[in-house]
């Protein structure tokens, strides 16, 4: 059930039931229980960034000045629509940021704006050439 929901969050209970040999009612009850437990937190739309014109992708390691709290990093990054995701990480960088942009010029401008944020000391970027999984 979860695999099917992950592939198509709009699949009907009947469609899922056919795949897992359960009635639509049984599927609904199970999904309702999963939602109540927080296992399923919501349903979403998956957009194709390339069709929206955001074809350039990069991962940026962000190195912050001492005592820059994760909340400060989050506040800085939230203002950039190009930020797809961001994580605090172990190791030398303080955060890993996933960016999408229309082209390399756009990407460069975003990275420069991030580097000018208070608390950011430097960054290191890796531009994605091709997606292997995901």
Rosetta blueprint (number, residue, H / E / L):
1 X L
2 X H
3 X H
4 X H
5 X H
6 X H
7 X H
8 X L
9 X L
10 X L
11 X L
12 X L
13 X H
14 X H
15 X H
16 X H
17 X H
18 X H
19 X H
20 X H
21 X L
22 X L
23 X L
24 X H
25 X H
26 X H
27 X H
28 X H
29 X H
30 X H
31 X H
32 X H
33 X H
34 X H
35 X H
36 X H
37 X H
38 X L
39 X L
40 X L
41 X L
42 X L
43 X L
44 X L
45 X L
46 X L
47 X L
48 X L
49 X L
50 X L
51 X L
52 X L
53 X L
54 X L
55 X L
56 X E
57 X E
58 X E
59 X E
60 X E
61 X E
62 X E
63 X E
64 X E
65 X L
66 X L
67 X L
68 X L
69 X L
70 X H
71 X H
72 X H
73 X H
74 X H
75 X H
76 X H
77 X H
78 X L
79 X L
80 X L
81 X L
82 X L
83 X E
84 X E
85 X E
86 X E
87 X E
88 X E
89 X L
90 X L
91 X L
92 X L
93 X L
94 X L
95 X E
96 X E
97 X E
98 X E
99 X E
100 X E
101 X E
102 X L
103 X L
104 X H
105 X H
106 X H
107 X H
108 X H
109 X H
110 X H
111 X H
112 X H
113 X H
114 X H
115 X H
116 X L
117 X L
118 X L
119 X L
120 X E
121 X E
122 X E
123 X E
124 X E
125 X E
126 X E
127 X E
128 X L
129 X L
130 X L
131 X L
132 X L
133 X L
134 X L
